[in-house]
Amino acid sequence: MIQVTRLNGAVYTLNALYIEKVETFPDTTITLTTGSKYVVLEPADVVSQRIINFYQSVQLLSNPHIWGEEDEE
């Protein structure tokens, strides 16, 4: 989950696994795989870094099988 801020200042969390894209229109808009869209105060690069941090925290990006690395024995 990542924490973001709506334009009215309300803070909420989104499940980063469902984020399909992050765009700037000029406001940052997050589109989920469900089709829901959220406009947030954070710039797109901050949202992207939070997504990466979340993936790393659940070890989604550290799985050697994703990168095609061989088992070390």
N, C-alpha and C positions, 0 to 999 in steps of 0.2 A: 504494500500500500504506500502511496505517496500523498503528502499533504500539499494542498494548493489553496489559493485564496480567490474567492469570487470577486467580481467587481464591486460588490457592496461591502466587502471587507469580511464576509463570513468565511471561516476556515473550514475545510472539509477534506476528506480523504477519498482517493480513487484507487481502485485495484489496478496496478500498473500492468498486470498480465492482460487486461482487456483494452489497453490503449493501442489503437490502430495507427493514428498519426497525430502529430503536433504541428500546427500551422500558425502563422502570424498574418493577421488581416487588417489592421495593424495589431489588434489585440490578440493575445495568444489563445488559440482555440484547440481544445483537445477533443478528438473524435474517438469514441470507443467502438469496439467490434459490433456492439449492439445497435450502432447508429446514433446513440446519444452524443450530444455535443455540449462541451462546457467551455465557457469563456473565463479566463483566469487573469489575475494581475501579474503573475510571474512571467518573465521573458521565456521564450522557447528554449534557450540554451540552459536555463536553470531547471526547467521541467525535464529536459532530456537528461541532465546530470542526475536528477533525483530518480529517474527511471533506471539509469545505469546502476546507481548506488543500491536501489532495491534489488535489482537482478543479482548483483554481487552478494548482497546480504543473504539471499536465499540460495546462493551458489549456483544460480542458473547460468552465469557466464563463466564459471570456473570448472565446469564439467569437461574433462579432457575428451570425452566421446563427441562432443559438439564440434571441437576443433580438429578432430581426426587424429589426435595424438595416440600413439601406441601405449599400451600398458608397460610400465617399467618393472622389470623383474631381474 
